[in-house]
């Protein structure tokens, strides 16, 4: 069992190096799957109440529709993030709220870092990315 824990820890450490910086502060890795042309990492927002709503009577209210975000390819293979963000219900107002994530570059399905990289390549311009 100890060896399995060490391996999971090593896998987690490797994913921390590959995933966008800081994402594991707010999201849990649910699974990693080989999708033939690459890999998909399934992430789910942690059940921590957003700090901007601290003190309000919030309860979990499911998830938004899963988003697919393209990140840097790894060894020539697609590397997608499949992200599920939480919704919260305010018990006093019946208003549904969630964190305002800016996970993608504006107008794209790319992580901000990957889009910035692509913009620097010859032949890419801001309207293509």
TACORMO-V854280 format. One record per backbone hydrogen bond with DSSP energy under -0.5 kcal/mol. CO is the residue of the C=O (numbers start at 0). NH is the residue of the N-H. If there is no record, write none. Layout:
{{CO:NH} {CO:NH}}
//
This chain:
{{0:4} {1:5} {2:6} {3:7} {4:8} {5:9} {6:10} {7:11} {8:12} {9:13} {10:14} {11:15} {12:16} {13:17} {14:18} {19:22} {21:24} {22:25} {22:26} {25:45} {27:29} {27:43} {30:41} {32:34} {32:39} {34:36} {36:77} {37:34} {38:79} {39:32} {39:41} {40:42} {40:81} {41:29} {41:30} {42:83} {43:27} {49:52} {50:53} {52:55} {55:57} {56:90} {58:88} {61:60} {61:86} {66:68} {66:82} {68:80} {69:110} {70:78} {72:74} {73:76} {76:73} {77:38} {78:70} {79:40} {79:81} {80:68} {80:82} {81:42} {82:66} {82:84} {83:44} {84:63} {86:60} {87:89} {87:96} {88:58} {88:90} {89:93} {94:89} {96:87} {98:100} {102:111} {104:107} {108:69} {109:104} {110:114} {111:115} {112:116} {113:117} {114:118} {115:119} {116:119} {116:120} {117:120} {120:123} {124:127} {124:128}}
//
